[in-house]
Amino acid sequence: MKADVVFINGEVLTVDKHNSRQQAVAVKENVIAAVGTNDDIKSYIGEQTEVIDLEGKSLVPGFIDSHVHLTIYGTNLLGVSCIESHIHSLEDIFTDLRKKAEETPKGEWVRAWGFDQLEINEQRFPTREELDQISTEHPILVIRTCNHMCIANSKALEIANMDEHTPDPEGGIIERDDNGQLTGKLIENAHMQMFKVASYSSEELSISMKLASDAFIKEGITSIHDAGAYGKGSETLRIMQQAVRNKDIRVRVYAIMGSLTNSHDFVHQMVQAGTVTGLGDYYFKLGPVKLFTDGSSTGPTIATRQPYTSDPKNSGIIYYSQEDLDCYLGNAHKKGFQITAHAQGDRSIEMLLDCIEKALKEYPRNDHRHRIEHAGIASPDLQQRMKELEVIPIPNPVFMYVNGDVYKEYYGERINVMYPARDYQEQGIVAAFGSDAPVTFVNPLLGIHAAVNRKSKTGQEVGEQQKVDVLEALRCYTINGAFASFDEERKGSIEAGKLADLVVLSESLLTIDSARIKDLGVELTMVDGQVLFKNEQLMRPSGVRR
């Protein structure tokens, strides 16, 4: 048998159970045909075989982002970005919003994303009145980077039927000033409720999904666990599945059945529909049902057992009572679903573990692989329970790089058990990394960098005892992600018989200085045996021959 593509002279990091290293890989159609030395693989080279000389660079399994918001990432690209290099002040944002409003038909939404009050000169949120000065004929939203808060202008509040008499929704706050007037700031579930009316059209969703998929492939991501979007979850799933079928989405999708808007309604709908986790194929498959239990780590609105270090009167927001959590997720477990929830603070993690423990006692099931999305503050007692219950945490190490400085301010010594990758490794807990993009950067190499170095972007140590070595970080972005979606037999490592999802890096991942991991680039991304991305600026012309 002759291969379609052969990689030679590489640092092949297989991420198999021995973390073995090889030199060469042969690919036939959409499957890895063989892995070994150059001599082992040369017999697979025929006249039509494309041979790629890696020249000592790393070949790794395709990255699996185990918690990312594909639809939100894509729809953000349709709006005003607050993270561009020219944004330094509120006025810079307002200028871009005015331009967007001028080119948008009256009555249609104008949105800005990625806003972080800590990154601009004024160190504050915009006000409703300031957004009204941009336009009162367009509904305007400025969405905080965490996707748990926004500022709305008067037109947006009017469309959402929110005024000074509207009560706060459970798990949310419609902020008012000292005179009882709306400031425009919507927090947690109030923010989520806004997107009942601020949703995107089917056409916009389709366009955005393709944009996001293309962006992910350029970062070396070949599989994602999509963590949900705003609006009607079933409609988003339908459009996503259609986009996969049409090959507008080229990454493999494990669709977490959760919505940022009324997540319990969507969970109930999916449980009643007769579907179950695992339905689908290796291109699109239904994953766990998901609820939101608390808020944002940088809000900060996560639910903690002890008050915030920065605010002794604040312990965050809980979305559901224990009884409701047990009801929604417990029923899903009973029907055979994998279950999970967004749980950042130690209080919310404890509630979710209580729910899982109760469900397993009432309806025992082996190999359930229930998850915790984020598991932000995971103290030792909670880690022990994760191990006993065989729960898979989905931490986000990149948060420590981006947000580490404010975490020290908000949570004090608790940063030592935030996203604790080293503790998970030592206890034998399978943890799979996710970026939570667009909350922060989607780049898996930045996530690996953060897990290996545990330093914030300003260079501060943030829980350095939770550092892991580079191969463990790579496992958390590959084979562990495959395990979290019941796919470890078909992807997540470079082994004969597995799907040919492969990534070529610009240098050796093992020999590069750890402080430079974030500077590595992706030269090539292969999904299902097809090269979908080549960075011609990084690849030498001599690197490919026939």
N, C-alpha and C positions, 0 to 999 in steps of 0.2 A: 504494500500500500504506500502510495506517495502522498505527501501532505500538501495542502493548499498553501499553508504558511509555516515557515520554520524560523524560530528565533535562536540565534547562536551567540556564543561568547558573552554570555550575560551573568549577572548575579541574580539567579532565579530564586526568589524567596517563596517557597512553596506554601508555607503556612500549613503544612500537613501536621499530623500529631507529633512528629519529631522536630518540627521547624527546620526540616532539611533544606540544604541549598544545592542547587544544580546549575548547569551551564546553558542548557538548551531545552526547547519545547517545540513539539510538532503539533499542528492544528489541522484537522480534517473536517471540512464542512463546519458544523457549529460545536465541535467537541475537541477536547484536548486528547490527541492520539497517543502521545508519549512524552515523558519527561526524563532527562538524564544528562549525560555528558555530551560534548560535541560529537564524539565518536559514536555514542549510542544513537544519536539522532540523524547522523549523516545518511543512513540508509533510507530515510523518509524524503530525501531531497530528489525531486525529479526535474524534468525539463520545464514544467509549468509551475514549479513551486516558487513562491516568493520567499526569499531568504532575507531576513532582517538581522544585521550584525549589531548586537547591542553594545559592543565595545566596552564591556565591563559595567554597564549601567544596570540598574535594578529592573527586573520584570516581576510584578506583583499581581496577586489576584485583583480583579476589579473591585474597587471600593464599594462597600455597602453602607449607605447612610441610613441608620436605623430609626431616625426621627427627623423628618424634613417635611416642609409644607410646599409641595410642588405647585399647587394652584396659587397660593398666596405669593410665592416667589415670582411666578410668572405675571400675575396681575399687577404686582408692584412695578414691574418693568413698563407698564402702561401709564403709570402715574409720575408724580414729581418725587425725585429722590432727594432725601435730606442728608445723604452721606457722601455727596459729591465733594470734590476737593475745594470747590469755590464757596461752599456753605460754611460760614463762620458766625452768622448772626440770624436772628429772626427776620430781619429785613431781607437778607439773601433768600430765605425761604419764601417770603411774601412776594418777592420779585418773580420767582419762578412760578408761584401760584397764579399771579396775575397773567403771565404769559399763557399758562395752561387754560385759564378761564377765557382768555380772548379767542382761543382756537377751539373752544368747546361750546356746542350749542346751548343756549339758555335752558335751564331746567335740568341739564345733565350733570352728573357728579364730577367734582374735581377733588382728587385725592393726593395727599402727600404721604410718604412712608419713610420709615427709618429714623423718625425724629427722636432725638435724645437731648433732653434739656441740659444734661451735664456736659455736652460737647459743643455748646454754643456760648457766645460771649455773655448773653444775658442770664444764663443759668436758670431759666424759667420756661414755663409753658406759654404758648400764645393764648390770647383771650378770644372769647366769642366776638367781642366788638372789633378786634383787629381783623379777624377773618371776614366779618361783615363789611369792612372797608374795602376788601378785595372784591367781593360780590355779594349782593343779596338776591341775585337771580339764579345763582348756581348753589346747590348744596355742596359744602366744602368740609372735608375731614382731613385732619392732620393726625396720622396714626403713629403712636409711639413705637419704638423699635421692638419692644417686647410683644406687640400685638395684643396687649391686655388693656390698653388705654387709648383714648383719642380725644381730640378737641374738635367740636362741631360748631359751625356757624349757625345763625338763627334759622336759615332756610332748611338746613339738615335736621335741626331739632323739630321744626314745624312738620316736616315730612314724616318724622318718626313719632309724631304726636307726644312729644316730651315738652312739658312746661313746668312752671313752679309748683303746680299741684300734683304732678306725677310722682307717685311713691317710688322709692328705690326698689329695684327688683331684688329678689333674694340672691345674695352673693355679689351684689353690685352697688355702685354709688353714682347717682346723678348729682354732681357737685353743685352746691349753691354758695353764694357769697353771704356776708353778714346780714344782708337785707332780704335773703331768701330768693334772690334772682339766680337763674342758671348761669354758671360761668362758661358753659360749653364743654367742660371736662367730664368725660364718661369713663368710669373705672370698672374693670372686670365685667361682670355680667351686664351692666348697663351698656358698656362698649359692645359686647357681643350682640345685645338686642338691637343696637343701631343697624347691624348688618342684615336684619330682616328686611329693611327697605333699601339699604345701600349695596345690595348684591350686584353682581356683574351679569351681563347677558350671556347666553350660551355661546355666541360667537366670540365674545371677549375671553371666555373661559377656554375655548378651544385654542385660540391664538396664544394665550398665556401659557398653556400647558406645553405647547411645542417650544416656546421660548425657554422655558425652564428646563425641559429635557435637554435641549441643545447646550445650555449653560452647564448642566451637571456633567454631561459627557466630556466636555472640555476640561473638567476638573478630575477626570478619571473615575467618576461615579458610574457604575454599571447597574446597580440595583438600589432602590429606595424603599423605605417603609414610609408611605405617605401618611402624615399625621392629621390630615383633615383641613378643612377650609371653612370660611364663612358661608352662610346661606343654607340652602336645602341640601343636606348631605347626599340623599339618594340621586338628585339631579347631577351633582358633581361627580359621583361615582359613574353614572351613565355616560357622561361626556368623557370622562377619563378612560373608561373601557373602550369607547369608540375611538378615541385618539390613539390608544395602543393598537387597536385593530388596523387603523389607517396608517400606522407607523409614523404618526406625528410625535408620539412619545416613543423613544427608542430605549430608554432605561427600563429595566424590569421593575414592576410595581407590586409591592405587597401593601394592599390598601387597608389601612386602619380605619375601621368604621366609626368615625367620630366627627362631630361638627362643632365648630366654635360657637355656633348659635344653637341654644337648646339641645345640648348633646344628649340628654336623657331621652328626648323625643326620637332622635335618630336611632339610638340604641334599641329602644322599644320597637321601632318600626322594623329594624333588621332582624331582631329576634322573632318577631311575629311573622316575618316574610317566609320563614322556612329555610333560609340560607344558613350557612355555618362557616366558620373559619376553615380555610383550605380550599374552598370552591374556586376553580379557575385553573390556570396553567402556569408555566414558568415565565410568561410575559406579564400576566395580570392575575393576581390571586387575592381573594378576600382574607384579611387578617383579623386581628382582635377587634372587639367592640371597645369603645373608649369613652370615658367621662372626664370632665374637668373637676378636680376637687379643690384646688386653690389657685393662687395667682402667680404673679411675676416676681422673679428673684431680684430684679432691679427696680421694680415699682416703687418700693418693695411692698408686695401684697401676699407673699406666701404665708401659709399657716404654720406657725411655730409653737412648740411646747412652752418655750420661754420667750418673753418679749424681745424685740429687736434691741441690739446693743445701742443703736443710734436713736431709739425711741422707746423708752420703757413702758409707754402706754399702748404700744401697738404690737399685736401678734398676728396680723394678717387677716385674710378673708377665707372662709370655708364656703364652698358652693352647696354642699349637701349635708344633711344630717347622716349619722351612721346608719340609721334605719333605712333611709332612702338609698344610700349607697349600696347597702346589703341587698336591697330589693332589686335595683336595676342590674347590678353586675352579678349578683347571686343567681338571678333567673337566667342570665345569659350563660353562666357557667353550667347550670343545670341542663341547658339545651345543647351543650357541647362546644360552646365558643371559647376561644382564648379571650381573656379579659385583661384590660389595662386601664390606667387613668393617669392623667397629668397630676403629679403629686410632687411638689418641690420642697415644702417645709416638712420638718420631722413630725409635726402633728398630722398633716395630711397623709404622709407615708404610713404612719401608724394606723390611721383609719383604714387605708387601703389594705394593709396587711391583715387587720382584723376581719375585713370583708372576705379576703381570700381564704383565711383560715376557717372561717365559719362555713363558707361554700364548700370547701374540701371535706370538712367533717360531715356535712349533710349529704353531699354527693361526691364521694371519693372518686378521683380520676388520676391515673398515672400519666406522666409526660404531658401535663397541661400547658406548661411553659407560659404561665401567666406573667405579666410584665408590670413594671412601674416606669412610666415615662419621666425622665429626668432624675427622680430620686435625689433631689438637691442636697438636703442636709441629712445624711445617712449615718447616724450615730451607731456605735458598736452594737447596741441591743437590737436595733432595726436590721443591721447587717446579719446578725445571728438568725433572726426570724426569716429573712430572705433565704438564707442557706437552708434552714429547716423546711421551709415551704417550697423550695426549689423555684423561687421567683427570679425572673431575669430583669435586673435594672438596666435602664437605658440612659447612662450619664452623658453629659455634654462637656468634655474637657475644655473645648474652645471657650466656654464661658469664663474659665479662670484666667485666660489670656486677655479677653476683652473686658471683663467686669471685675477682675480680681481686686482692684483697689477699692471699689465701692463695696464689695463683699466684706472686706476687712472692716470697713466703717459700719455697715449694717449689722453684721453677724459676729464680729469679734473672733474669738477662738474657734467658733464653729466652722471657720473656713478649713480647718484641719480634717474635717469629715465631709466636706462638700465634694460631690462627684469623686468618691474615694477609690480610684482605680487600683491602687496598690493593695488596699484592704481586700477588695474583691478578688484580686489575683491570689493573694495568700490564703484566703478562705475557700478557694475553689468555687466561687460564685461566677457564673458566666455573665459577663457584662458586655453589652454591645453599644458602641459609640454612635451618637447622632449629632448633627450640627444644630438642629432646630432652625435652620435657615428658613425664611429670611430674618429671623430674630438676630442672627449674627452670620458670620461668613460660612459659606457652604464648603469651602476648601478642606478636604480630608487631611491634607498634609499639614495644615495649620492646626487641626485637631490633634494629630499625632505629635506635632511640636509641643502643643500645650500639655499633653499627657506626659511627655518625656521630661519637660523642663519645669512645669508648674511655676511659671513666672508670668506676671501680668505684663501687658504691653509696655508699661513704664519700667519694667525690670524688677518689681518687687516679688519676693518669695510669697507664694500663696498656698500654704499647706504642702511644703516640699516633701514631707514624708509620704505623700501619695504619688510620687513619681513612679513611672514604670519604664522598663527598657523599651527600645524601639520595636522589637519583635512582638512584645505583648501588646503594645499600642496598635500595631498592624493587625494582630489577631482580632482586636476589638472592633476594627473597621472592616473586617473581612469574614472569617469563618464564624466568629461569634454572632455577627449579624445574620448570617445564613441559619445558624442554630435558632435564633429568635424568631425565625419565620418557617421553621421546620424544613429547611432546604439544605442542610449541611451535607447531604449525600450527593448533591448535584452542583453545588457552587460554593464559593468562599475560600477555595484553596486551589493550587495548581497541581492537579493529579489526573492521571490518565482516566478517561471516561467522564470527567466533569465538563460542564459547559465552558466554552472557550470565551470567558470574560476576563480580559487581561489588560494590564496597564504598564507602559514603559515610562520610567522616570528619567529625569535629565541627568542624574548622577547616581552614585551608589548610596542607598539609604543607610547601609551599615557603616560606611566609612566617613560620611560627611559629619562635620562637627555638629553636635546636637543643637547648638545655638543657631544653626543655619537650615534646619529641617524645613522651616516655613518658607525658605527661599527656593526649595526644589520646585521644578516644573513638571508638567505632564507632556511627554513627547507624543504618545500614541495611546488611544483607547480603542479596545476591541470588545464588541458585544456580540455574543452568539456567532463568533467566528468571523465577523465582519469588522473591518477597520472603519470606525465612524468618525474618528478625529485624528489628525496629524498636525503637530505644531511644526510647520516647515522651518520656522526660525530657529528651533532647537535641534531638529534632526539634520544631520549631515547628509548631503546627497549620496555619499558612498555607503550610507547605512543600509540601503536596500538594494538588492540585486536579484536577478533571476538566473 
